[in-house]
Amino acid sequence: MMCVGMFMAILDIQVVATSLPTIQGALGIARDQMSWLQTAYLVAEVIAIPLTGFLTRLLTMRWMFIITVSIFTLASIGCAVSTSFAMLMGWRVVQGFSGGTLIPAVFTAVFVLFPPRLQGIATTIGGVLAVLAPTVGPIVGGWITETYSWHWLFLINVVPGILSAVATVWLLPVEKPALREVRSLDILSIAFMALALAALEIALKEAPDRGWLSPMVCGLLALSLASGVGFARRTLGRCKPVVELRTLADPMFAVGCLLSFVLGIGLFGSVYMMPVFLAFARGHEALEIGRVMLVTGIAQLATAPLAVFLERRMGARLLTTLGFLLFATGLGLSAFQTPETDFAGMFWPQIIRGVAIMFCLLPPTRLALGHLKTAAVPDASGLFNLMRNLGGAIGIALIDSIIYGRAPVHATAIVQRLMDGDMATAKFVGIPLRLFADRGPGPIDAVTQSILEPMVNRAAFVAAMNDAWAVVAILTLAAVFSIPFARQSQSVREKDG
């Protein structure tokens, strides 16, 4: 039931993203304000994730999950009944903060509640749901919006949320809350951390539009860096820190966090790029986009039993290497799309990525968390999951910068090659080759230019997106070189009995 709560929290981001235009029209929200509904959720989420360890120590895992899933459910109702932008924004912040704790709580439970022989199965269940939610989100959101209304994007959380809270009361072990932890709560550390993560998230959102060197973005990045340094210095100097950063000194955990970060770039980046491509280049609606992307989810589900089987019998480093090599291959194959690429052309890259994702998530999770003390797992799980979310945020900002920075460059090059009479470019753009051959090389007249402009812009957008796919693939491949460094240190913390 904890996995259900986590699935709801991750799914909520995607189903809402699909229907932002519908919500905008219903509540009369300005177009340039719409994206803040997502940003508010994500900022609150990344602040909450690293606090999961502290909240677990304070309330116990049982009560932490019950309280946060109940708040998430209540916030979902609040979102559904919102009648203004400000009201919806407020509930999205509450929803994001409560939802952020549900994700690392699941992976904490895997290594705290389950014996080693069952951890592979438990990790698989949690991992499948964690990566499946972004994949099925577009089709779920599109179907709900077309069949019912935008309110049900939030109301679908109510019944699962209530069931999860009630079931957790009976299923999780009873422990005594350590309310004395409040005495050691370092408010200034929390403020530094929240400021660093919020400033970074907002800077990443604004950078593709305003430019990475714009005063606002540079100011936010500087604020994030200064706050982050302040948080690290203050946290490392305390006996009972809000977040235990010293765990990063463990080579296996540090490499696991790096792999989680890179997986976030590839996972969230691919889930972001596919709908953008299908909507702009192919003109598909949300429901059709969801159907195309469902291939990845089916491949993930089909691979899960194999992942569990191999995870028990092969080393985590070897499986992680194979997983990231395969994932990089699937990402790289998408770097050869044309304006006519559709379901058939996306099928095998999706299959490869879907198969690979399970090996990019399960073995690195064991690599990072499986050898730690039980008491260290809650904080470590928060950091591990935070890295994946930050990777996704930074990856999407990088992708947007590549697409919207490279598209004009490609457009200019395409026009020049068309003027030179290049047949391959004409085929890529979608110009009938017989008409193009009859025309011959030379300047393009105004009438022809007005006809070709939308086709050239579309082709340039696709070429720029191919650049983004290639960069993400290269980053994923580069992560493989960190895996040999995931060795147990002399002071490795064995799991306590």
Summary of the structure (lengths in Angstrom):
residues: 497
radius of gyration: 23.6
end to end distance: 25.6
largest distance: 82.8
contacts: 1787
relative contact order: 0.12
helix: 84%
strand: 0%
